[in-house]
Structures are given as C-alpha cells and as structure tokens.
Amino acid sequence: MNKGELVDAVAQKASVTKKQADAVLTAALDAIVDAVSGGDKVTLVGFGSFESRERKAREGRNPKTGAKMDIPATKVPAFSAGKLFKEKVSPGSEE
C-alpha cells in the first residue's frame, strides 16, 4: 500500500474527502517526523512507538574493493510495533 492508497482507505473509513484525508495524513506524518527528529518519542497506544535511536560507530567494508572503512555514529529513526498491532499481524503467536 502506498500513500495514495492509504489516503483512499482513510477517506473511505472516516467518510471524508480524499483531499481532507490527505491533508490530515500529511499533517500527522509531519508531526511525527518533527517530534522524532527533535528527540521526542511518539507513542500511539495499540499501534506502536516512533523514536530516535543512537547507532554506534563501527567498522565496515567497501563492497566493491573490500577495503576497511570507519562508519561514524549516527541517529536513526526506529519503530516498535505495539501489542495490538503485533496480535493483529500474527494472531496465533504468543510472547
């Protein structure tokens, strides 16, 4: 499912126009990106959490030449699925 298909589904479920659904979805995604990039954690109960995580510096290899190279530490966005989301995706599994 791409963004256009998600907008169509949201518009249908919420009984709003596609233009309204697109505006709300875009605003929600922008708010999540802004919060996570600012260091905040965004938790949507039942769905999951978005946060920024530190990735440590490490040594890698250039796949073409095989030469060693240093990969610097960085921050990366991360998503952790919530319990209800996990149960919906895999109803028979228990942790």
Summary of the structure (lengths in Angstrom):
residues: 95
radius of gyration: 18.7
end to end distance: 27.9
largest distance: 56.3
contacts: 191
relative contact order: 0.12
helix: 41%
strand: 28%
